[in-house]
Structure formats: C-alpha cells, structure tokens
Amino acid sequence: MRDDRCAVPGAGVDLRGLNMDGGFFTTLFAKLSAIVAWFASLFVNIFIAAWDILRDFVCWIFEQICGLALAAVSGLDLAGITNGIASMGSIPANAMFVLSAVGLGQALAIVSSAILIRFTLQLIPFVRLGS
C-alpha cells in the first residue's frame, strides 16, 4: 500500500525522502558552512604559501648579492697588504715596544671602528648627521 501523506497532490513529486521538520535546511546550511570554511582555509593556505615564496625570493636576492660581493672580494689583489703585514716583522724590537707602550694598537682599533660606524650610519636614510 502506498503512503500518500507526503506526496504533493497533482504535482507528481514524492517528498517522502525529505525531512521537512528543519533537518533539510540544517543539512543544507551545514554543507554551505563547510564549503565556506574550506574556501577560508584555502585562502589562508594560499596567503601562507605566497608569504613563503616572497620570503624565499628576498633571501635569494640577498644570497645573490653576497655571492657577487664574494666574487668581487676574491678578485682583489691583496699582495700589497700581505707584504705590508710581512714587513711588520722587520720592525726592531725597541720600536715595537715603544709603539705598544704608547697604545698604537688600541688607537688604531678605536679610529678604524669609528670610521666603520660613520660609514655605516651614512647608509641609513635621514641619519646623515651633517656629514
């Protein structure tokens, strides 16, 4: 025997499989919210991947600049400097004692660090300090 309580008369549509007490819309909204949550997580993952790509690109540029600087430094002829350092051994012992007594090593370290700090500050915009 056929159950005609859920059938729409004259439409030929059988609504017996649908739960009309709100379960259909609850299921529909649950599916829609799951789809929206999936798109939200997709957006977050795309943003994270783009951030990683950008960070890797910046690191790659820095690595290329460091490689270029290394190639430039390795191409320098340092024979004059090494010969100058080698000639330091030919300074007499009395002269070396006097130079160390007056603090020439510490003075050169202070002056060279001051020059290095000044050149570093010149690279920062708006910190020219009148020089």
C-alpha positions as CSV (number, residue, x, y, z in Angstrom):
1,M,0.0,0.0,0.0
2,R,1.3,3.4,-0.9
3,D,1.7,6.2,1.7
4,D,0.4,9.4,0.2
5,R,0.8,11.6,3.3
6,C,4.0,13.3,2.0
7,A,3.1,13.4,-1.7
8,V,2.0,16.7,-3.2
9,P,-1.3,16.2,-4.8
10,G,-1.3,16.7,-8.6
11,A,2.4,17.6,-8.8
12,G,3.8,14.1,-9.1
13,V,6.6,14.9,-6.7
14,D,7.2,12.5,-3.9
15,L,8.5,14.2,-0.8
16,R,8.8,11.1,1.5
17,G,12.6,11.2,1.4
18,L,12.8,14.7,2.8
19,N,12.6,15.5,6.4
20,M,10.5,18.7,6.5
21,D,10.9,19.4,10.1
22,G,14.0,21.6,9.5
23,G,16.6,18.9,9.0
24,F,16.8,19.6,5.3
25,F,17.8,23.2,5.9
26,T,20.1,22.4,8.7
27,T,21.9,19.9,6.5
28,L,22.0,22.5,3.6
29,F,23.4,25.2,5.9
30,A,25.9,22.8,7.3
31,K,27.1,21.9,3.8
32,L,27.3,25.6,2.9
33,S,29.2,26.5,6.0
34,A,31.7,23.6,5.3
35,I,32.2,24.9,1.8
36,V,32.8,28.4,3.1
37,A,35.2,27.1,5.8
38,W,37.1,25.2,3.1
39,F,37.4,28.3,0.9
40,A,38.6,30.3,4.0
41,S,41.3,27.7,4.8
42,L,42.2,27.7,1.1
43,F,42.7,31.4,1.2
44,V,44.8,31.2,4.4
45,N,47.0,28.5,2.9
46,I,47.4,30.5,-0.3
47,F,48.5,33.5,1.7
48,I,51.0,31.4,3.7
49,A,52.4,30.0,0.5
50,A,52.7,33.4,-1.1
51,W,54.4,34.7,2.1
52,D,56.9,31.8,1.9
53,I,57.6,32.5,-1.7
54,L,58.2,36.2,-1.1
55,R,60.5,35.4,1.9
56,D,62.4,32.9,-0.2
57,F,62.7,35.4,-3.0
58,V,64.2,38.1,-0.7
59,C,66.6,35.5,0.7
60,W,67.6,34.5,-2.8
61,I,68.3,38.2,-3.8
62,F,70.4,38.6,-0.6
63,E,72.3,35.4,-1.4
64,Q,73.0,36.6,-5.0
65,I,74.3,39.9,-3.7
66,C,76.5,38.1,-1.2
67,G,77.8,35.9,-4.0
68,L,78.6,39.0,-6.1
69,A,80.4,40.6,-3.2
70,L,82.4,37.4,-2.6
71,A,83.4,37.3,-6.2
72,A,84.4,41.0,-6.1
73,V,86.5,40.5,-2.9
74,S,88.1,37.3,-4.2
75,G,89.1,39.2,-7.4
76,L,91.1,41.8,-5.3
77,D,94.9,41.6,-5.4
78,L,95.9,41.5,-1.7
79,A,99.6,41.0,-2.3
80,G,100.5,44.6,-1.2
81,I,98.6,44.1,2.1
82,T,100.2,40.8,2.8
83,N,103.7,42.2,2.0
84,G,103.0,45.1,4.4
85,I,102.0,42.7,7.2
86,A,105.1,40.6,6.5
87,S,107.3,43.7,6.8
88,M,105.9,44.3,10.3
89,G,108.2,41.5,11.5
90,S,111.2,43.6,10.3
91,I,110.5,46.4,12.8
92,P,113.1,46.4,15.5
93,A,112.1,45.2,19.0
94,N,112.7,48.6,20.6
95,A,110.4,50.4,18.2
96,M,107.7,47.7,18.7
97,F,108.0,48.2,22.4
98,V,107.6,52.0,22.1
99,L,104.6,51.6,19.8
100,S,102.8,49.2,22.1
101,A,103.7,51.4,25.1
102,V,102.0,54.5,23.6
103,G,99.0,52.3,22.7
104,L,99.2,52.5,18.9
105,G,97.2,49.2,18.5
106,Q,94.3,50.4,20.7
107,A,94.3,53.8,18.9
108,L,94.1,52.2,15.5
109,A,91.3,50.0,16.7
110,I,89.3,52.9,18.0
111,V,89.9,55.1,14.9
112,S,89.0,52.2,12.5
113,S,85.8,51.3,14.4
114,A,84.8,55.0,14.4
115,I,85.3,55.2,10.7
116,L,83.3,52.0,10.2
117,I,80.4,53.3,12.3
118,R,80.4,56.6,10.4
119,F,80.3,54.8,7.0
120,T,77.5,52.5,8.3
121,L,75.4,55.5,9.6
122,Q,75.9,57.1,6.1
123,L,74.0,54.2,4.6
124,I,70.9,54.8,6.8
125,P,68.5,57.4,5.3
126,F,67.8,60.5,7.3
127,V,70.8,59.8,9.7
128,R,73.4,61.8,7.8
129,L,74.2,63.9,10.9
130,G,75.5,66.8,8.8
131,S,78.5,65.0,7.3
